[in-house]
């Protein structure tokens, strides 16, 4: 559904495409950061860092995975965080979850920084 007339939509697209690829990329990053901040603000106060990550996982991907898959991913995430905290707590951690059934057939990659986890 769209409520934007085709002339306005074409004008907006021309304006976007007039920007450099780097500018468009940064615009996308800022939109993702704004969406993440909105989701984080909607979560209950006082959640443990790992619980915040799990809540983000469920909010972002809850409709892409069944409950069984979400539980498996959640368990793997908890295990990765625990292992990371025991081994290299000062280093950033990257978790890649294969998600072949998603539209792009790719992986979900989440980067964790110790400041976010603690």
C-alpha positions, 0 to 999 in steps of 0.5 A: 500500500502506498499513499504517495502519488507516482510523481512525488515518489519519482521525485523523491527517488531522484533526490535519493539517487543524486546522493553518493552511495556513501551518503545513502549507506549512512542514511540507512545506518542512521535509520537502523540506529533510530529504529534500534533506539526506539525498540530499546526505549520500549523495553522494560527498564532494568533488563540484564544486557543479555535479556536486552539482546534476547528482546531485540532478537525477538522484536526484530526476527520474531516473525521470521522464525518459529518459536522453536528456532527462536529458542535455539538461537536464544540458547546459542546466543546465551552460550556465545555471550557466556563463552566470550565473557570467560575468554576475551571480555575486552574484545568485541564479539560477533555472532553470525546466525545462518538463516537460509529461509530468510528472503536474502538467504543470508546470515543475521550478524550481530556485533556485541561490544563489552560496553553493551553487554555490561 
